[in-house]
Amino acid sequence: MTAAATATETATLSVSGRTLALPVVTGTEREKALDIARLRTATGYITLDPGFGNTGACASGITFLDGERGILRYRGFPIESLAESATFTETAYLLIYGNLPSRRELEQFSTRLAERAALPDGMERFFDLFPKTAHPMAVLSAMVTILSTYSPALLNPYPAREEMDEAILTLLAKVPTLAAYGYRRAQGLPVVPPRRDLSYTANYLQMIFGAPSPDPAIVQALRQILILHADHEQNCSTSTVRLVGSSRANAFSSVAAGVSALWGPLHGGANQAVIEMLETIQRDGGDYKKFVAMAKDKASTFRLMGFGHRVYKNFDPRSRIIKKACDQVLGTLGVQDPLLDIAKHLEEAALKDDYFITRKLYPNVDFYSGIILRAIGIPTNGFTVTFALGRLPGWLAHWKEMLESPGMRIGRPRQVYVGPAERPYVPLSQRG
Ligand SMILES: CC(C)(COP(=O)(O)OP(=O)(O)OC[C@H]1O[C@@H](n2cnc3c(N)ncnc32)[C@H](O)[C@@H]1OP(=O)(O)O)[C@@H](O)C(=O)NCCC(=O)NCCS
């Protein structure tokens, strides 16, 4: 499914005595954009928008996000309903193919995934080559690239629909196996092969922990976390996947780049950083107010991890769902985590503080997700891998949407050069 936006009105731009009519593009939810595609040709000017706060890089039909009203919908379906009722596989199908699958389509999709979950013969040995201290995100990114070496038929820069589907299925099916094997090998444990009789989420848990039938409460908690992370329109890692994919690099290298972008603590790595921050507060005697003060101090680089969002300026709908789930999961599992109390105090203090109020900084999805992952037994440095697993359908949906968009071009931003003006080369012998 490709996305197109229509121009409904025009805006007029005057620059250096020239006037240019800019088409105004309106989206489904009436958000408006100035189409500046002709700007440079017509005026010689470009736009400058560091951090892309005002730049739409594409039209997309996958996810709608309204940061002011705290709305998140995948293909039109509210995140709240999907988190409540959908399976992760169903959500992945929805994101990638545009509609909720029929029972038959879902069965077929699940079977095709289960059939592809095992790793190619011999690939397992690569895990033993990483140092035991390797970060799981580095291992995952590397292993996704290595997977491409086993899939030469899926590297076509202009893939036919069947090749695109096969690449999508291969990645969706094998990334959980790569993630779980990476974890087991790093612990010095034998790998647990994938099973066809379990759901996507339950299979992942059994590959990690080796328990033949994972606790249903844990399966539910992970299902919800994965769905909440499944897409978030043009975030850093998804934009990375699209940019890499726009050079007609294959799905594997695009996803490997997405994993790398997600690793950063301002993006997916925040879930690990939140727990590390809460542990630091705990070790420090629990004085959360000191850390709120430090987050406000412009002389410090410390930020309240799990707080703030580029787009959400009211509340993050995912964080509301996750906070509720956090209490439920810990209750069901009988886990008492002192970090949860610290998190709640920290949230309360920040939400009352002028600094956070005026800047519209609220807890984001990462603030409570780590506490659930900890309760499930996932090690802290494996949290972002779980995020990657959740985000994978979103990355693949965007990759497919982009390749299927008519008129797709390589992504290539411009810049304003501020370096030295032309100067003559000085031979080394004359440089002193
Ligand atoms: C998410 C994030 C990267 C968004 O960044 P952004 O849209 O570029 O916002 P900015 O960095 O411009 O922040 C705007 C203001 O709020 C402050 N701010 C933003 N997040 C903050 C935080 N978590 N703690 C303290 N101050 C914060 C900034 O210092 C800035 O203050 P200023 O106007 O006085 O300079 C940012 O809020 C952040 O670093 N959060 C912590 C990491 C995190 O949880 N990431 C996961 C996101 S899902």
The ligand as a MOL file (V3000), in Angstrom:
LIG
                    3D

  0  0  0     0  0            999 V3000
M  V30 BEGIN CTAB
M  V30 COUNTS 48 50 0 0 0
M  V30 BEGIN ATOM
M  V30 1 C 13.2260 12.7220 23.9000 0
M  V30 2 C 14.1560 13.9110 23.7350 0
M  V30 3 C 15.4390 13.4350 23.0330 0
M  V30 4 C 13.4460 14.9460 22.8250 0
M  V30 5 O 14.3630 15.9350 22.5150 0
M  V30 6 P 13.9590 17.3150 21.8080 0
M  V30 7 O 12.6140 17.2240 21.1860 0
M  V30 8 O 15.0900 17.6930 20.9120 0
M  V30 9 O 13.8130 18.3260 23.0070 0
M  V30 10 P 14.9260 19.2990 23.5320 0
M  V30 11 O 16.1830 18.5500 23.8000 0
M  V30 12 O 14.9990 20.4640 22.5950 0
M  V30 13 O 14.2870 19.7360 24.8970 0
M  V30 14 C 13.4730 20.8940 25.0780 0
M  V30 15 C 13.8010 21.4600 26.4500 0
M  V30 16 O 13.4580 20.5090 27.4550 0
M  V30 17 C 14.6380 20.0830 28.1720 0
M  V30 18 N 14.5300 18.6190 28.3140 0
M  V30 19 C 14.0490 17.7420 27.4040 0
M  V30 20 N 14.0500 16.5070 27.9020 0
M  V30 21 C 14.5400 16.6070 29.1460 0
M  V30 22 C 14.7880 15.6520 30.1590 0
M  V30 23 N 14.5140 14.3520 29.9550 0
M  V30 24 N 15.3000 16.0680 31.3350 0
M  V30 25 C 15.5730 17.3810 31.5230 0
M  V30 26 N 15.3600 18.3310 30.5930 0
M  V30 27 C 14.8450 17.9470 29.4230 0
M  V30 28 C 15.8100 20.4750 27.2920 0
M  V30 29 O 16.9670 20.6640 28.0650 0
M  V30 30 C 15.2880 21.7400 26.6580 0
M  V30 31 O 15.3790 22.7860 27.6340 0
M  V30 32 P 15.6730 24.2970 27.1860 0
M  V30 33 O 14.5080 24.7070 26.3490 0
M  V30 34 O 15.8050 25.0340 28.4640 0
M  V30 35 O 16.9580 24.2390 26.4080 0
M  V30 36 C 14.4740 14.5590 25.1030 0
M  V30 37 O 13.2790 14.9400 25.7360 0
M  V30 38 C 15.3030 13.6380 25.9980 0
M  V30 39 O 16.5270 13.6670 25.9370 0
M  V30 40 N 14.6400 12.8150 26.8580 0
M  V30 41 C 15.3740 11.8450 27.6640 0
M  V30 42 C 15.7020 10.6020 26.8420 0
M  V30 43 C 14.4810 9.7680 26.5720 0
M  V30 44 O 13.7030 9.4370 27.4510 0
M  V30 45 N 14.3450 9.3500 25.3000 0
M  V30 46 C 13.2730 8.4680 24.8800 0
M  V30 47 C 12.3070 9.1510 23.9780 0
M  V30 48 S 10.9320 8.1000 23.6410 0
M  V30 END ATOM
M  V30 BEGIN BOND
M  V30 1 1 1 2
M  V30 2 1 2 3
M  V30 3 1 2 4
M  V30 4 1 2 36
M  V30 5 1 4 5
M  V30 6 1 5 6
M  V30 7 2 6 7
M  V30 8 1 6 8
M  V30 9 1 6 9
M  V30 10 1 9 10
M  V30 11 2 10 11
M  V30 12 1 10 12
M  V30 13 1 10 13
M  V30 14 1 13 14
M  V30 15 1 14 15
M  V30 16 1 15 16
M  V30 17 1 15 30
M  V30 18 1 16 17
M  V30 19 1 17 18
M  V30 20 1 17 28
M  V30 21 1 18 19
M  V30 22 1 18 27
M  V30 23 2 19 20
M  V30 24 1 20 21
M  V30 25 1 21 22
M  V30 26 2 21 27
M  V30 27 1 22 23
M  V30 28 2 22 24
M  V30 29 1 24 25
M  V30 30 2 25 26
M  V30 31 1 26 27
M  V30 32 1 28 29
M  V30 33 1 28 30
M  V30 34 1 30 31
M  V30 35 1 31 32
M  V30 36 2 32 33
M  V30 37 1 32 34
M  V30 38 1 32 35
M  V30 39 1 36 37
M  V30 40 1 36 38
M  V30 41 2 38 39
M  V30 42 1 38 40
M  V30 43 1 40 41
M  V30 44 1 41 42
M  V30 45 1 42 43
M  V30 46 2 43 44
M  V30 47 1 43 45
M  V30 48 1 45 46
M  V30 49 1 46 47
M  V30 50 1 47 48
M  V30 END BOND
M  V30 END CTAB
M  END
